[in-house]
Amino acid sequence: CDSLRTAGCNATEWTQTIAQLNMLPELIRMACTAYGAWGKATATGNGLIQMRALDFGGGPFANYTIAAVYRDAEQTADSNAFVSITFPGFAGVITGVSERGIGVSEKVWMTYDKRSLQPGSYQGEADIFVLRDILQKAKNRADAEEMVQAANRTWAIFIGIGDYETNVLDIVGYKQDSAVVYTDVTMPSVTGQPYIDSVVYVDKHPQPSGEGPTGTLPTALTDFYGNISLETSKSITQYHKTGDLHIASYDFAD
């Protein structure tokens, strides 16, 4: 990563340790939650509300969350400045939004039939750097989805991608052998939870969700339907008991 090789950087002796730290998301599994709500599902009736909650309990990252702004040393028309909700020494991205108004959410993709990861490999571009590429290079949601479909993928995750241009969120089922884009209409086929018009979501559990159709996340989203906002997202995440490490919500409304 360029962040570890910048001229004048004095972290040489720590480079290997920092590199190993950046591989933690490839080695450990965090239970996370993501959703996007737009149009009539929101309090304003326009724009997109995107939420990403990270669950990891009292692990090594607890109480060390920071907001970091990244800009290329030489800005070009093909590079974006972006904000990453991250940790000291972490060069990849797990949560963030770019200056073009592209937001990313992330959740590991585990399944109940086999209580472990889906097939994957360490040979490829680590998930966290694919997410960074989206924020740093993508022009819009469609561009980001093309990027993940072309990536040399490693391990299975869900990627929530929302943008200001369309004010819609898709969730990409991202794994080594495919990257499938799911919408509010098609995502229930993965989660086993109800369709909610103009809301796409995946809860913190392995999928299909063990909470079933009456799970806490769809229940809360339905209860606040037509009033989903940054403020009500606090109650939604609290009801689902998610986000013990950090929560980021992005409001794309004008």
ZIMO-V484066 format. One record per helix or strand of 3 or more residues. SS is the DSSP state (a for helix, b for strand). FROM is the first residue (numbers start at 0). TO is the last residue. Records with the same first field share a line. If there is no record, write none. Layout:
BEGIN
SS = FROM-TO / FROM-TO
END
This chain:
BEGIN
a = 1-3 / 11-21 / 23-26 / 38-40 / 126-136 / 140-149 / 187-190 / 211-213 / 215-222 / 229-239
b = 30-37 / 47-54 / 64-69 / 81-86 / 95-97 / 101-107 / 156-162 / 167-174 / 177-181 / 198-201 / 245-250
END
